[in-house]
Amino acid sequence: MPHTVIYNSELHIVESKLQGDMTLGEVKEIVTKIARIAKEKDCRLIFTDFCEVRRKLSILQIYELPDRTKNIFASFGINVSLYKRANVVAKDLDDYVFHENVMVNRGQNEKVFTDMENAKKWLIGNRAAQQSRLHPSSDG
């Protein structure tokens, strides 16, 4: 499965884009790359583009993802529950909403979107609000 995982220094987020068939082995590889970069860059915001993915995971595999993700992050000495993740999808929305519910029910902060801009606004929203309180504009 072709994929990219990068650190966006402008937005201070880890971004990944996935394409093709997604299997459990590929999920492990991608989550490992994301966790490594998140730790290296001390970045707790993660954005993933699933728009070109054909999901090949069973309901049981989706149900097991929170523990797998938690264990991968723990292998880097980091707590996955401290991270905020936005996922953008173009199809199979019901599967991704189930995935989101499973993650949230297990203490992980993850949300699914169908729009890139809304996903990024949600992801960095609190940070922008905090920065505006710290640096009030001269407008008002």
CYANA upper distance limits for C-alpha pairs under 8 A (distance plus 0.5 A):
  1 MET  CA     18 LEU  CA      7.72
  1 MET  CA     19 GLN  CA      6.58
  1 MET  CA     20 GLY  CA      5.96
  1 MET  CA     21 ASP  CA      6.59
  1 MET  CA     22 MET  CA      7.14
  1 MET  CA     26 GLU  CA      7.50
  2 PRO  CA     18 LEU  CA      6.68
  2 PRO  CA     19 GLN  CA      5.97
  2 PRO  CA     20 GLY  CA      7.34
  3 HIS  CA     16 SER  CA      7.55
  3 HIS  CA     17 LYS  CA      5.99
  3 HIS  CA     18 LEU  CA      4.92
  3 HIS  CA     19 GLN  CA      6.66
  3 HIS  CA     30 ILE  CA      8.32
  4 THR  CA     15 GLU  CA      8.50
  4 THR  CA     16 SER  CA      5.86
  4 THR  CA     17 LYS  CA      5.87
  4 THR  CA     18 LEU  CA      7.25
  5 VAL  CA     14 VAL  CA      7.60
  5 VAL  CA     15 GLU  CA      6.19
  5 VAL  CA     16 SER  CA      4.75
  5 VAL  CA     17 LYS  CA      7.24
  5 VAL  CA     30 ILE  CA      8.19
  5 VAL  CA     33 LYS  CA      7.31
  5 VAL  CA     34 ILE  CA      7.00
  6 ILE  CA     14 VAL  CA      6.34
  6 ILE  CA     15 GLU  CA      5.86
  6 ILE  CA     16 SER  CA      6.85
  6 ILE  CA     37 ILE  CA      8.05
  7 TYR  CA     12 HIS  CA      7.61
  7 TYR  CA     13 ILE  CA      6.52
  7 TYR  CA     14 VAL  CA      5.05
  7 TYR  CA     15 GLU  CA      6.60
  7 TYR  CA     37 ILE  CA      7.42
  7 TYR  CA     41 LYS  CA      8.11
  8 ASN  CA     12 HIS  CA      5.99
  8 ASN  CA     13 ILE  CA      5.84
  8 ASN  CA     14 VAL  CA      6.53
  8 ASN  CA     15 GLU  CA      7.15
  9 SER  CA     13 ILE  CA      7.42
 11 LEU  CA    124 ILE  CA      8.36
 12 HIS  CA     43 CYS  CA      7.07
 12 HIS  CA     45 LEU  CA      7.90
 13 ILE  CA     43 CYS  CA      6.73
 13 ILE  CA     44 ARG  CA      7.74
 13 ILE  CA     45 LEU  CA      5.44
 13 ILE  CA     46 ILE  CA      6.11
 13 ILE  CA     47 PHE  CA      7.39
 14 VAL  CA     34 ILE  CA      7.38
 14 VAL  CA     37 ILE  CA      7.59
 14 VAL  CA     38 ALA  CA      6.93
 14 VAL  CA     43 CYS  CA      7.52
 14 VAL  CA     45 LEU  CA      6.78
 14 VAL  CA     46 ILE  CA      5.26
 14 VAL  CA     47 PHE  CA      6.60
 15 GLU  CA     46 ILE  CA      6.53
 15 GLU  CA     47 PHE  CA      5.29
 15 GLU  CA     48 THR  CA      6.29
 15 GLU  CA     49 ASP  CA      8.43
 16 SER  CA     34 ILE  CA      8.18
 16 SER  CA     47 PHE  CA      6.83
 16 SER  CA     48 THR  CA      5.23
 16 SER  CA     49 ASP  CA      6.66
 17 LYS  CA     48 THR  CA      6.31
 17 LYS  CA     49 ASP  CA      5.15
 17 LYS  CA     50 PHE  CA      7.00
 18 LEU  CA     48 THR  CA      8.22
 18 LEU  CA     49 ASP  CA      6.75
 18 LEU  CA     50 PHE  CA      6.13
 18 LEU  CA     51 CYS  CA      8.21
 18 LEU  CA     52 GLU  CA      7.09
 18 LEU  CA     53 VAL  CA      6.72
 19 GLN  CA     50 PHE  CA      7.63
 19 GLN  CA     51 CYS  CA      8.17
 19 GLN  CA     52 GLU  CA      5.27
 19 GLN  CA     53 VAL  CA      5.27
 19 GLN  CA     54 ARG  CA      8.15
 20 GLY  CA     52 GLU  CA      6.81
 20 GLY  CA     53 VAL  CA      5.33
 20 GLY  CA     54 ARG  CA      6.11
 21 ASP  CA     53 VAL  CA      6.41
 21 ASP  CA     54 ARG  CA      5.16
 21 ASP  CA     55 ARG  CA      6.42
 21 ASP  CA     56 LYS  CA      6.85
 22 MET  CA     26 GLU  CA      6.71
 22 MET  CA     27 VAL  CA      7.38
 22 MET  CA     53 VAL  CA      7.00
 22 MET  CA     54 ARG  CA      6.57
 22 MET  CA     55 ARG  CA      5.52
 22 MET  CA     56 LYS  CA      5.96
 22 MET  CA     57 LEU  CA      7.80
 23 THR  CA     27 VAL  CA      6.80
 23 THR  CA     55 ARG  CA      7.60
 23 THR  CA     56 LYS  CA      5.90
 23 THR  CA     57 LEU  CA      6.54
 24 LEU  CA     28 LYS  CA      6.86
 24 LEU  CA     57 LEU  CA      7.18
 24 LEU  CA     61 GLN  CA      7.89
 25 GLY  CA     29 GLU  CA      6.95
 26 GLU  CA     30 ILE  CA      6.63
 27 VAL  CA     31 VAL  CA      6.46
 28 LYS  CA     32 THR  CA      6.52
 28 LYS  CA     68 ARG  CA      8.26
 28 LYS  CA     69 THR  CA      8.32
 28 LYS  CA     72 ILE  CA      8.28
 29 GLU  CA     33 LYS  CA      6.92
 30 ILE  CA     34 ILE  CA      6.71
 31 VAL  CA     35 ALA  CA      6.53
 31 VAL  CA     69 THR  CA      7.35
 31 VAL  CA     72 ILE  CA      7.67
 32 THR  CA     36 ARG  CA      6.61
 32 THR  CA     72 ILE  CA      6.65
 32 THR  CA     73 PHE  CA      7.91
 33 LYS  CA     37 ILE  CA      6.77
 34 ILE  CA     38 ALA  CA      6.50
 34 ILE  CA     46 ILE  CA      8.36
 35 ALA  CA     39 LYS  CA      6.58
 35 ALA  CA     72 ILE  CA      7.82
 35 ALA  CA     73 PHE  CA      6.13
 35 ALA  CA     76 PHE  CA      7.63
 36 ARG  CA     40 GLU  CA      6.66
 36 ARG  CA     76 PHE  CA      7.43
 37 ILE  CA     41 LYS  CA      6.44
 37 ILE  CA     43 CYS  CA      8.44
 38 ALA  CA     42 ASP  CA      6.10
 38 ALA  CA     43 CYS  CA      5.33
 38 ALA  CA     44 ARG  CA      6.88
 38 ALA  CA     45 LEU  CA      8.49
 38 ALA  CA     46 ILE  CA      8.49
 39 LYS  CA     43 CYS  CA      7.18
 39 LYS  CA     76 PHE  CA      7.71
 39 LYS  CA     78 ILE  CA      7.87
 44 ARG  CA     82 LEU  CA      7.42
 44 ARG  CA     83 TYR  CA      5.13
 44 ARG  CA     84 LYS  CA      6.68
 45 LEU  CA     83 TYR  CA      6.52
 45 LEU  CA     84 LYS  CA      5.56
 45 LEU  CA     85 ARG  CA      6.54
 45 LEU  CA    123 LEU  CA      7.07
 45 LEU  CA    124 ILE  CA      7.97
 46 ILE  CA     83 TYR  CA      7.90
 46 ILE  CA     84 LYS  CA      6.66
 46 ILE  CA     85 ARG  CA      5.12
 46 ILE  CA     86 ALA  CA      6.80
 46 ILE  CA    123 LEU  CA      8.22
 47 PHE  CA     85 ARG  CA      6.33
 47 PHE  CA     86 ALA  CA      5.42
 47 PHE  CA     87 ASN  CA      6.48
 47 PHE  CA     88 VAL  CA      8.45
 47 PHE  CA    119 ALA  CA      8.32
 47 PHE  CA    120 LYS  CA      7.84
 47 PHE  CA    123 LEU  CA      8.13
 48 THR  CA     85 ARG  CA      8.16
 48 THR  CA     86 ALA  CA      6.82
 48 THR  CA     87 ASN  CA      5.31
 48 THR  CA     88 VAL  CA      6.80
 49 ASP  CA     87 ASN  CA      6.49
 49 ASP  CA     88 VAL  CA      5.45
 49 ASP  CA     89 VAL  CA      7.11
 50 PHE  CA     87 ASN  CA      7.32
 50 PHE  CA     88 VAL  CA      6.16
 50 PHE  CA     89 VAL  CA      5.44
 50 PHE  CA     90 ALA  CA      7.75
 51 CYS  CA     88 VAL  CA      6.88
 51 CYS  CA     89 VAL  CA      5.00
 51 CYS  CA     90 ALA  CA      5.10
 51 CYS  CA     91 LYS  CA      7.54
 52 GLU  CA     89 VAL  CA      8.48
 52 GLU  CA     90 ALA  CA      7.89
 55 ARG  CA     92 ASP  CA      8.43
 57 LEU  CA     61 GLN  CA      6.28
 57 LEU  CA     62 ILE  CA      6.88
 58 SER  CA     62 ILE  CA      6.77
 59 ILE  CA     63 TYR  CA      6.62
 60 LEU  CA     64 GLU  CA      6.77
 61 GLN  CA     65 LEU  CA      6.85
 62 ILE  CA     99 HIS  CA      6.50
 62 ILE  CA    102 VAL  CA      8.37
 63 TYR  CA     99 HIS  CA      7.68
 63 TYR  CA    102 VAL  CA      6.72
 64 GLU  CA     68 ARG  CA      6.97
 65 LEU  CA     69 THR  CA      6.38
 65 LEU  CA    103 MET  CA      8.13
 66 PRO  CA     70 LYS  CA      6.47
 66 PRO  CA    102 VAL  CA      7.71
 66 PRO  CA    103 MET  CA      5.93
 66 PRO  CA    106 ARG  CA      7.13
 66 PRO  CA    108 GLN  CA      8.06
 67 ASP  CA     71 ASN  CA      6.57
 68 ARG  CA     72 ILE  CA      6.74
 69 THR  CA     73 PHE  CA      6.73
 69 THR  CA     80 VAL  CA      7.92
 70 LYS  CA     74 ALA  CA      6.53
 70 LYS  CA     79 ASN  CA      7.67
 70 LYS  CA     80 VAL  CA      6.03
 70 LYS  CA     81 SER  CA      8.50
 71 ASN  CA     75 SER  CA      6.67
 72 ILE  CA     76 PHE  CA      7.57
 73 PHE  CA     77 GLY  CA      7.21
 73 PHE  CA     78 ILE  CA      5.95
 73 PHE  CA     79 ASN  CA      6.85
 73 PHE  CA     80 VAL  CA      6.31
 74 ALA  CA     78 ILE  CA      5.57
 74 ALA  CA     79 ASN  CA      6.52
 74 ALA  CA     80 VAL  CA      7.86
 79 ASN  CA     83 TYR  CA      8.20
 80 VAL  CA    108 GLN  CA      7.24
 81 SER  CA    107 GLY  CA      6.50
 81 SER  CA    108 GLN  CA      5.27
 81 SER  CA    109 ASN  CA      6.98
 82 LEU  CA    108 GLN  CA      8.30
 82 LEU  CA    109 ASN  CA      8.28
 83 TYR  CA    108 GLN  CA      8.01
 83 TYR  CA    109 ASN  CA      7.04
 84 LYS  CA    108 GLN  CA      8.22
 84 LYS  CA    109 ASN  CA      5.53
 84 LYS  CA    110 GLU  CA      6.46
 84 LYS  CA    123 LEU  CA      7.32
 85 ARG  CA    109 ASN  CA      6.72
 85 ARG  CA    110 GLU  CA      5.09
 85 ARG  CA    111 LYS  CA      6.97
 85 ARG  CA    123 LEU  CA      7.49
 86 ALA  CA    110 GLU  CA      6.30
 86 ALA  CA    111 LYS  CA      5.61
 86 ALA  CA    112 VAL  CA      6.52
 86 ALA  CA    113 PHE  CA      7.74
 86 ALA  CA    119 ALA  CA      6.25
 86 ALA  CA    120 LYS  CA      7.80
 86 ALA  CA    122 TRP  CA      8.19
 86 ALA  CA    123 LEU  CA      6.69
 87 ASN  CA    110 GLU  CA      8.05
 87 ASN  CA    111 LYS  CA      6.73
 87 ASN  CA    112 VAL  CA      5.30
 87 ASN  CA    113 PHE  CA      6.51
 87 ASN  CA    119 ALA  CA      7.59
 88 VAL  CA    112 VAL  CA      6.38
 88 VAL  CA    113 PHE  CA      5.23
 88 VAL  CA    114 THR  CA      5.79
 88 VAL  CA    115 ASP  CA      6.92
 88 VAL  CA    116 MET  CA      6.74
 88 VAL  CA    119 ALA  CA      7.33
 89 VAL  CA     93 LEU  CA      7.34
 89 VAL  CA     96 TYR  CA      8.26
 89 VAL  CA    112 VAL  CA      7.68
 89 VAL  CA    113 PHE  CA      6.79
 89 VAL  CA    114 THR  CA      5.70
 89 VAL  CA    115 ASP  CA      8.38
 90 ALA  CA    114 THR  CA      6.45
 92 ASP  CA     96 TYR  CA      7.11
 93 LEU  CA     97 VAL  CA      6.55
 94 ASP  CA     98 PHE  CA      6.65
 95 ASP  CA     99 HIS  CA      6.64
 96 TYR  CA    100 GLU  CA      6.56
 96 TYR  CA    112 VAL  CA      7.23
 97 VAL  CA    101 ASN  CA      6.67
 97 VAL  CA    112 VAL  CA      7.00
 98 PHE  CA    102 VAL  CA      6.68
 99 HIS  CA    103 MET  CA      6.73
100 GLU  CA    104 VAL  CA      6.57
100 GLU  CA    110 GLU  CA      6.53
100 GLU  CA    111 LYS  CA      6.41
100 GLU  CA    112 VAL  CA      7.04
101 ASN  CA    105 ASN  CA      6.43
102 VAL  CA    106 ARG  CA      6.84
103 MET  CA    107 GLY  CA      7.08
103 MET  CA    108 GLN  CA      5.74
103 MET  CA    109 ASN  CA      7.73
103 MET  CA    110 GLU  CA      7.19
104 VAL  CA    108 GLN  CA      5.35
104 VAL  CA    109 ASN  CA      6.32
104 VAL  CA    110 GLU  CA      6.92
112 VAL  CA    119 ALA  CA      8.18
113 PHE  CA    118 ASN  CA      7.67
113 PHE  CA    119 ALA  CA      6.30
114 THR  CA    119 ALA  CA      8.44
115 ASP  CA    119 ALA  CA      6.77
116 MET  CA    120 LYS  CA      6.79
117 GLU  CA    121 LYS  CA      6.57
118 ASN  CA    122 TRP  CA      6.61
119 ALA  CA    123 LEU  CA      6.60
120 LYS  CA    124 ILE  CA      6.58
120 LYS  CA    125 GLY  CA      8.30
121 LYS  CA    125 GLY  CA      5.66
122 TRP  CA    126 ASN  CA      8.26
124 ILE  CA    128 ALA  CA      6.82
125 GLY  CA    129 ALA  CA      6.82
126 ASN  CA    130 GLN  CA      6.58
127 ARG  CA    131 GLN  CA      6.60
128 ALA  CA    132 SER  CA      6.69
129 ALA  CA    133 ARG  CA      6.89
130 GLN  CA    134 LEU  CA      6.83
131 GLN  CA    135 HIS  CA      6.50
132 SER  CA    136 PRO  CA      5.86
132 SER  CA    137 SER  CA      7.74
